[in-house]
């Protein structure tokens, strides 16, 4: 297993985990881990000023659907 595939544990307060779990379900993620990984990758991209990668139409639709579920889009 290489470094990119290696996982590490992160501990969260139960209340925060519950809130994240609800957001993940609402946004259509399969798990809390999947949601947290997505959010953290997006935050890190913004911090580094990385340009957005070109998404396929299907990927763009999925992102829009998740943003609508979170209340960011109408």
C-alpha positions, 0 to 999 in steps of 0.5 A: 500500500502506498502513502496515498492509499494509506488511511489515518484515523481522526477523532471528532466530537460525537455532536459534530459527527452527527451534524456531519452525518446529516449533511452527508446524507442530505448531500447524497454522499455514501458515507461520512468519510466520503463527505469529509474527504470531499470537503477537506480536498475542496478547502485545501484547493482553495487555500492553495489557490488551485484552479478548478479542474475541468469536470465532466458534465456528469460530475458537474451535475453531481456537484450541483445536486449536492450543493442544492441539497446543502442549500447553496443553490436554488 
